[in-house]
Each structure stands twice: as structure tokens, then as C-alpha cells.
Amino acid sequence: MSDEKKVPCLNGKGLTKIYGANKTRTVAVDKVDFEFNKGEVISIVGESGSGKTTLSKMLLGLTSVTEGEIYFEGKKRDISSRKKRAEYWKGIQAVFQDPFASYNMFYKIDSVLLDCINMRGGKHLSKEKKLELMTEACSFVNLKFAELTNKYPFELSGGQMQRLMIARIFLLKPQILIADEPTSMVDACSRATILDMLLKLRDENNMTIVFITHDIGLAYYVSDVVYIMEHGKIVEHGSADEVILNPKADYTKRLISDVPKIYEPWDLSTVG
């Protein structure tokens, strides 16, 4: 993506999240600055406890901000009322690691997809048109709506549930998608399929995708821009090539050295 075409869609300045107080005080996210541009694929990489998931929840408006500001499409984000929050969520959505925790298991799949159509202003469409949209969304993720109708989410496999989450995004067409470890609970074959689907969505809708991941190999494979997080701070960021091929921070170097390389002999001397 060339610099002249870059259009910021989500920015953060001095973003901080503190839990507890005094002796129990924990700084989960520490004065983080970032700028995500329209149509970019961004990865926020860090180990467990680095603050990356807390940051993603702050971006989604699911966790309050202790200090700092978030700007959405150049304006200070305001999610102070239910209506304003709903409006914000039209523009930013998420795919989470655990598909089982992402659905209300008492709602049939038809309801899950109809909610998305209604949220995008399609409440008054004919029944036939809604059916056509739901069929198209399922077909985009290689599912057959006719085989899903009247079923509950728990009747699907984990891989099918994950694909249904992407079908929701297909219908919602948000400007920004936060994908928090979206492939960690599926096998390698499904993982490649899900990544391809997400990148196809980006290409079709010029969507910004933010991957939250511990997998630096995945970040290099899919991203335009990479942010490395350690202990709540961004320790390094830049283009995927800059950060992965020319790392400056010791933490980044360690993350890269932890990835086994097929062409190098594995050191098994530490294995007991």
C-alpha cells in the first residue's frame, strides 16, 4: 500500500488500561500509540500476558479505557450510550478464538444471520431476499445454508462455527475486523481456508483486518504492518518485512528465534 493512499481509520494515543489499585495494580496496556489505515492487514503480536487481547477489547469497546483516546475515522470515539455503541459496532466487528463462546446457543443459525441483515438496515427486505443473502453468505464460506437452517450452533463442528462467524462478517461488512487468534482452535487445513476467506473479504470490501496473535510466522505471512507487544507496551512496529527480517527489539528477535525453521537442523539437546 503506497503512502499517498493511506487513510487512517483507527488511531490510538497514549492508550492505557490499569486493573486494580495500590498493591493489586496491574498495567495491562501501557501508553500505546498506533495508526491503522484503511485496507491494511495489521498484526499485533505478543506472548500470553503481553496485553494484546486487552488492547483488542478496548478497540472493540468491550473494556473501558483508563487513559488515552481512540479515534475512529478521524473523530474521537464516543460510545457513551447504547445507541452510539451500536453505531460504532456497525463499523468494527470481531472474530474470536473460541467460536463456542461467540454464540448464544439458544438462538438458531437463521436468527444469528438475520440479526446481521437487520443490523445493516435490511429489516424490511422481503423474506426471499433475506434468504438469498443468508445463502450467499454461507456459500462464501463453503457452507450450505439449506443444511444449516433450523439448526443450533452447538450442532456444528468448531471449524463450521468459525466459518459461520466469517459469514456474519460477510453480511455485516464492517470497515474494521479484529481477528483474535481466529485459527488457533482449528486444524492446519481449516486454518489456511479461514485465512484465505478473511483476506478475500479484505480484498472485496477494502476492509482493515487486525490480527491479534502470538504467531509471528502467521503475522509475516498475512500482514502489511506488524506491531510487537511486550508487557503492555509496543516495543517495535513497521512493515512486516522491516520487523521480521530486520528486528531491532530483543523481544522480537526472541520471538523469531522461537519459530522452528524447516531448513535448519533442530536443536533437540534440551529435550529430556
C-alpha positions, -999 to 999 in steps of 0.1 A, spaced: 0 0 0 16 33 -11 19 61 14 -3 86 -6 -32 62 -5 -31 57 33 -63 67 50 -63 63 88 -94 45 101 -85 37 137 -59 55 159 -49 53 195 -30 79 215 -15 71 249 -39 42 253 -37 27 288 -56 1 308 -49 -3 346 -67 -30 367 -69 -28 404 -51 -2 427 -21 0 450 -7 -34 456 -30 -51 432 -24 -25 405 -17 -41 371 -9 -21 339 -22 -43 312 -18 -18 284 8 10 288 7 42 268 2 26 234 1 46 202 -10 32 169 -24 41 135 -43 16 114 -50 25 77 -80 15 55 -75 -17 37 -43 -27 56 -38 -61 73 -22 -54 107 -9 -80 132 -4 -73 169 20 -100 181 29 -109 216 30 -138 240 3 -146 265 1 -117 291 16 -91 266 -16 -71 267 -27 -77 231 -61 -92 239 -69 -64 264 -60 -39 237 -83 -56 212 -112 -54 238 -105 -17 243 -106 -12 205 -140 -30 204 -154 -10 233 -158 -42 254 -132 -30 280 -131 6 293 -101 29 287 -82 41 318 -62 68 299 -57 79 263 -80 83 234 -93 62 205 -101 79 172 -124 62 147 -123 76 111 -106 108 124 -131 116 152 -127 109 189 -147 77 196 -179 82 216 -196 50 228 -212 67 258 -247 55 251 -262 22 238 -272 38 205 -237 52 199 -222 19 208 -244 1 183 -235 26 156 -198 21 164 -202 -17 161 -215 -13 125 -180 -2 117 -159 -26 138 -165 -63 144 -146 -93 157 -139 -129 151 -128 -146 183 -106 -175 192 -133 -197 207 -163 -200 184 -183 -218 211 -182 -187 234 -192 -164 205 -228 -176 200 -259 -177 221 -265 -214 219 -303 -210 223 -305 -189 190 -308 -209 158 -284 -202 130 -311 -184 110 -315 -159 138 -278 -153 140 -276 -144 103 -309 -125 103 -296 -103 131 -267 -93 108 -290 -84 80 -312 -63 103 -281 -46 118 -272 -35 82 -306 -19 77 -322 -49 59 -351 -54 83 -377 -45 57 -363 -67 29 -386 -95 16 -383 -130 31 -369 -142 -3 -342 -115 -4 -331 -123 32 -329 -160 23 -308 -151 -8 -284 -130 14 -281 -158 40 -274 -184 13 -248 -162 -4 -230 -155 30 -229 -193 37 -217 -201 2 -189 -175 6 -175 -197 35 -182 -230 18 -213 -239 38 -248 -248 25 -275 -227 42 -301 -254 33 -281 -278 56 -278 -253 84 -313 -238 86 -332 -246 118 -300 -259 135 -284 -246 166 -247 -235 167 -238 -264 191 -248 -289 163 -219 -277 142 -182 -286 143 -157 -260 156 -145 -254 120 -181 -248 108 -188 -224 136 -156 -205 128 -167 -202 92 -202 -191 103 -186 -163 122 -169 -152 89 -203 -155 71 -216 -130 97 -188 -106 88 -197 -111 51 -232 -98 59 -222 -70 83 -194 -56 60 -176 -36 88 -148 -12 79 -126 -29 106 -123 -65 116 -105 -76 148 -94 -113 144 -83 -126 178 -64 -158 173 -91 -169 148 -73 -201 137 -59 -214 169 -87 -239 175 -89 -255 141 -66 -279 121 -39 -267 97 -61 -273 66 -91 -253 81 -66 -226 92 -54 -219 57 -90 -218 44 -101 -194 72 -71 -170 65 -79 -171 28 -115 -162 34 -106 -133 57 -81 -119 31 -107 -123 3 -131 -103 25 -104 -76 28 -99 -75 -10 -137 -73 -18 -146 -47 8 -113 -28 13 -117 -39 50 -90 -33 76 -81 -65 94 -63 -65 127 -49 -100 137 -42 -105 174 -18 -134 175 12 -150 192 23 -165 159 50 -143 143 51 -166 113 14 -160 106 20 -123 111 47 -123 85 26 -143 60 -6 -121 61 4 -86 73 13 -53 57 21 -39 92 33 -56 124 32 -43 160 51 -62 186 37 -61 222 56 -69 254 44 -62 290 16 -39 277 40 -18 256 45 -16 218 83 -24 216 85 -23 178 64 -17 147 67 -12 110 62 -31 77 62 -69 81 95 -71 62 111 -45 84 100 -60 117 105 -97 109 136 -96 86 153 -67 104 142 -69 140 156 -42 164 140 -51 198 154 -81 217 119 -94 224 112 -95 186 144 -113 180 135 -139 206 100 -144 192 116 -150 158 142 -174 171 115 -195 188 100 -203 154 115 -236 141 129 -233 106 124 -263 83 158 -258 66 178 -257 98 187 -287 120 165 -287 151 184 -285 184 170 -314 204 197 -313 231 174 -295 255 147 -322 252 148 -345 282 
